[in-house]
Amino acid sequence: MRVKYLQCVRCGRKYPKGEIRYRCDCGESLEIVYDYEHAMGRISWDELRGRPFGHWRYRES
């Protein structure tokens, strides 16, 4: 899934997806914000349910 940007969970500051950061300048953790619109319609729930359970289940080639 495509990453849009990183965003602070406290202050909301955004960082570019290519920047390697683990914390915001305010000291709080960053969350990954994904491009869900890009993912819509690319895969069905039935297809996901048929895949083996594991953390690579949602990875698209």
Chimera marker file (.cmm) of the C-alpha trace (Angstrom):
<marker_set name="trace">
<marker id="1" x="0.000" y="0.000" z="0.000" r="1" g="1" b="0" radius="0.5"/>
<marker id="2" x="1.260" y="3.461" z="-0.798" r="1" g="1" b="0" radius="0.5"/>
<marker id="3" x="2.371" y="5.721" z="2.018" r="1" g="1" b="0" radius="0.5"/>
<marker id="4" x="1.224" y="9.351" z="1.794" r="1" g="1" b="0" radius="0.5"/>
<marker id="5" x="3.201" y="10.828" z="4.702" r="1" g="1" b="0" radius="0.5"/>
<marker id="6" x="4.114" y="10.464" z="8.383" r="1" g="1" b="0" radius="0.5"/>
<marker id="7" x="2.059" y="12.380" z="10.945" r="1" g="1" b="0" radius="0.5"/>
<marker id="8" x="2.532" y="13.130" z="14.626" r="1" g="1" b="0" radius="0.5"/>
<marker id="9" x="-0.108" y="11.540" z="16.852" r="1" g="1" b="0" radius="0.5"/>
<marker id="10" x="-0.049" y="14.541" z="19.224" r="1" g="1" b="0" radius="0.5"/>
<marker id="11" x="0.439" y="17.770" z="17.267" r="1" g="1" b="0" radius="0.5"/>
<marker id="12" x="-0.462" y="16.599" z="13.741" r="1" g="1" b="0" radius="0.5"/>
<marker id="13" x="2.755" y="17.796" z="12.101" r="1" g="1" b="0" radius="0.5"/>
<marker id="14" x="3.390" y="16.029" z="8.785" r="1" g="1" b="0" radius="0.5"/>
<marker id="15" x="6.697" y="14.711" z="7.473" r="1" g="1" b="0" radius="0.5"/>
<marker id="16" x="7.558" y="13.458" z="3.967" r="1" g="1" b="0" radius="0.5"/>
<marker id="17" x="7.345" y="9.693" z="3.486" r="1" g="1" b="0" radius="0.5"/>
<marker id="18" x="10.968" y="9.485" z="2.359" r="1" g="1" b="0" radius="0.5"/>
<marker id="19" x="12.299" y="11.054" z="5.544" r="1" g="1" b="0" radius="0.5"/>
<marker id="20" x="13.546" y="8.526" z="8.101" r="1" g="1" b="0" radius="0.5"/>
<marker id="21" x="12.091" y="9.627" z="11.424" r="1" g="1" b="0" radius="0.5"/>
<marker id="22" x="10.760" y="7.821" z="14.446" r="1" g="1" b="0" radius="0.5"/>
<marker id="23" x="9.591" y="10.784" z="16.518" r="1" g="1" b="0" radius="0.5"/>
<marker id="24" x="8.147" y="14.216" z="15.859" r="1" g="1" b="0" radius="0.5"/>
<marker id="25" x="10.041" y="17.352" z="16.852" r="1" g="1" b="0" radius="0.5"/>
<marker id="26" x="7.590" y="17.567" z="19.784" r="1" g="1" b="0" radius="0.5"/>
<marker id="27" x="8.827" y="14.160" z="20.983" r="1" g="1" b="0" radius="0.5"/>
<marker id="28" x="5.720" y="12.092" z="20.211" r="1" g="1" b="0" radius="0.5"/>
<marker id="29" x="5.468" y="9.039" z="17.953" r="1" g="1" b="0" radius="0.5"/>
<marker id="30" x="4.655" y="9.234" z="14.258" r="1" g="1" b="0" radius="0.5"/>
<marker id="31" x="1.979" y="7.244" z="12.485" r="1" g="1" b="0" radius="0.5"/>
<marker id="32" x="2.067" y="6.201" z="8.849" r="1" g="1" b="0" radius="0.5"/>
<marker id="33" x="-0.770" y="7.665" z="6.779" r="1" g="1" b="0" radius="0.5"/>
<marker id="34" x="-1.629" y="5.468" z="3.812" r="1" g="1" b="0" radius="0.5"/>
<marker id="35" x="-3.229" y="6.365" z="0.482" r="1" g="1" b="0" radius="0.5"/>
<marker id="36" x="-6.455" y="4.396" z="0.937" r="1" g="1" b="0" radius="0.5"/>
<marker id="37" x="-8.050" y="5.819" z="-2.213" r="1" g="1" b="0" radius="0.5"/>
<marker id="38" x="-5.288" y="4.202" z="-4.248" r="1" g="1" b="0" radius="0.5"/>
<marker id="39" x="-5.962" y="0.833" z="-2.595" r="1" g="1" b="0" radius="0.5"/>
<marker id="40" x="-9.729" y="0.882" z="-3.105" r="1" g="1" b="0" radius="0.5"/>
<marker id="41" x="-10.860" y="-1.488" z="-5.823" r="1" g="1" b="0" radius="0.5"/>
<marker id="42" x="-7.440" y="-3.112" z="-6.227" r="1" g="1" b="0" radius="0.5"/>
<marker id="43" x="-8.212" y="-6.120" z="-4.048" r="1" g="1" b="0" radius="0.5"/>
<marker id="44" x="-11.355" y="-7.678" z="-2.634" r="1" g="1" b="0" radius="0.5"/>
<marker id="45" x="-12.123" y="-8.846" z="0.905" r="1" g="1" b="0" radius="0.5"/>
<marker id="46" x="-12.731" y="-12.346" z="-0.456" r="1" g="1" b="0" radius="0.5"/>
<marker id="47" x="-9.245" y="-12.417" z="-1.930" r="1" g="1" b="0" radius="0.5"/>
<marker id="48" x="-7.716" y="-11.239" z="1.351" r="1" g="1" b="0" radius="0.5"/>
<marker id="49" x="-9.638" y="-13.820" z="3.363" r="1" g="1" b="0" radius="0.5"/>
<marker id="50" x="-8.303" y="-16.580" z="1.091" r="1" g="1" b="0" radius="0.5"/>
<marker id="51" x="-4.678" y="-15.734" z="1.813" r="1" g="1" b="0" radius="0.5"/>
<marker id="52" x="-2.621" y="-17.374" z="4.565" r="1" g="1" b="0" radius="0.5"/>
<marker id="53" x="-2.761" y="-15.529" z="7.868" r="1" g="1" b="0" radius="0.5"/>
<marker id="54" x="0.421" y="-13.596" z="8.582" r="1" g="1" b="0" radius="0.5"/>
<marker id="55" x="1.863" y="-10.132" z="8.427" r="1" g="1" b="0" radius="0.5"/>
<marker id="56" x="2.535" y="-10.390" z="4.666" r="1" g="1" b="0" radius="0.5"/>
<marker id="57" x="-1.135" y="-11.104" z="3.981" r="1" g="1" b="0" radius="0.5"/>
<marker id="58" x="-1.801" y="-7.523" z="2.898" r="1" g="1" b="0" radius="0.5"/>
<marker id="59" x="1.318" y="-6.949" z="0.784" r="1" g="1" b="0" radius="0.5"/>
<marker id="60" x="0.732" y="-6.449" z="-2.898" r="1" g="1" b="0" radius="0.5"/>
<marker id="61" x="3.424" y="-7.176" z="-5.453" r="1" g="1" b="0" radius="0.5"/>
<link id1="1" id2="2" r="1" g="1" b="0" radius="0.2"/>
<link id1="2" id2="3" r="1" g="1" b="0" radius="0.2"/>
<link id1="3" id2="4" r="1" g="1" b="0" radius="0.2"/>
<link id1="4" id2="5" r="1" g="1" b="0" radius="0.2"/>
<link id1="5" id2="6" r="1" g="1" b="0" radius="0.2"/>
<link id1="6" id2="7" r="1" g="1" b="0" radius="0.2"/>
<link id1="7" id2="8" r="1" g="1" b="0" radius="0.2"/>
<link id1="8" id2="9" r="1" g="1" b="0" radius="0.2"/>
<link id1="9" id2="10" r="1" g="1" b="0" radius="0.2"/>
<link id1="10" id2="11" r="1" g="1" b="0" radius="0.2"/>
<link id1="11" id2="12" r="1" g="1" b="0" radius="0.2"/>
<link id1="12" id2="13" r="1" g="1" b="0" radius="0.2"/>
<link id1="13" id2="14" r="1" g="1" b="0" radius="0.2"/>
<link id1="14" id2="15" r="1" g="1" b="0" radius="0.2"/>
<link id1="15" id2="16" r="1" g="1" b="0" radius="0.2"/>
<link id1="16" id2="17" r="1" g="1" b="0" radius="0.2"/>
<link id1="17" id2="18" r="1" g="1" b="0" radius="0.2"/>
<link id1="18" id2="19" r="1" g="1" b="0" radius="0.2"/>
<link id1="19" id2="20" r="1" g="1" b="0" radius="0.2"/>
<link id1="20" id2="21" r="1" g="1" b="0" radius="0.2"/>
<link id1="21" id2="22" r="1" g="1" b="0" radius="0.2"/>
<link id1="22" id2="23" r="1" g="1" b="0" radius="0.2"/>
<link id1="23" id2="24" r="1" g="1" b="0" radius="0.2"/>
<link id1="24" id2="25" r="1" g="1" b="0" radius="0.2"/>
<link id1="25" id2="26" r="1" g="1" b="0" radius="0.2"/>
<link id1="26" id2="27" r="1" g="1" b="0" radius="0.2"/>
<link id1="27" id2="28" r="1" g="1" b="0" radius="0.2"/>
<link id1="28" id2="29" r="1" g="1" b="0" radius="0.2"/>
<link id1="29" id2="30" r="1" g="1" b="0" radius="0.2"/>
<link id1="30" id2="31" r="1" g="1" b="0" radius="0.2"/>
<link id1="31" id2="32" r="1" g="1" b="0" radius="0.2"/>
<link id1="32" id2="33" r="1" g="1" b="0" radius="0.2"/>
<link id1="33" id2="34" r="1" g="1" b="0" radius="0.2"/>
<link id1="34" id2="35" r="1" g="1" b="0" radius="0.2"/>
<link id1="35" id2="36" r="1" g="1" b="0" radius="0.2"/>
<link id1="36" id2="37" r="1" g="1" b="0" radius="0.2"/>
<link id1="37" id2="38" r="1" g="1" b="0" radius="0.2"/>
<link id1="38" id2="39" r="1" g="1" b="0" radius="0.2"/>
<link id1="39" id2="40" r="1" g="1" b="0" radius="0.2"/>
<link id1="40" id2="41" r="1" g="1" b="0" radius="0.2"/>
<link id1="41" id2="42" r="1" g="1" b="0" radius="0.2"/>
<link id1="42" id2="43" r="1" g="1" b="0" radius="0.2"/>
<link id1="43" id2="44" r="1" g="1" b="0" radius="0.2"/>
<link id1="44" id2="45" r="1" g="1" b="0" radius="0.2"/>
<link id1="45" id2="46" r="1" g="1" b="0" radius="0.2"/>
<link id1="46" id2="47" r="1" g="1" b="0" radius="0.2"/>
<link id1="47" id2="48" r="1" g="1" b="0" radius="0.2"/>
<link id1="48" id2="49" r="1" g="1" b="0" radius="0.2"/>
<link id1="49" id2="50" r="1" g="1" b="0" radius="0.2"/>
<link id1="50" id2="51" r="1" g="1" b="0" radius="0.2"/>
<link id1="51" id2="52" r="1" g="1" b="0" radius="0.2"/>
<link id1="52" id2="53" r="1" g="1" b="0" radius="0.2"/>
<link id1="53" id2="54" r="1" g="1" b="0" radius="0.2"/>
<link id1="54" id2="55" r="1" g="1" b="0" radius="0.2"/>
<link id1="55" id2="56" r="1" g="1" b="0" radius="0.2"/>
<link id1="56" id2="57" r="1" g="1" b="0" radius="0.2"/>
<link id1="57" id2="58" r="1" g="1" b="0" radius="0.2"/>
<link id1="58" id2="59" r="1" g="1" b="0" radius="0.2"/>
<link id1="59" id2="60" r="1" g="1" b="0" radius="0.2"/>
<link id1="60" id2="61" r="1" g="1" b="0" radius="0.2"/>
</marker_set>
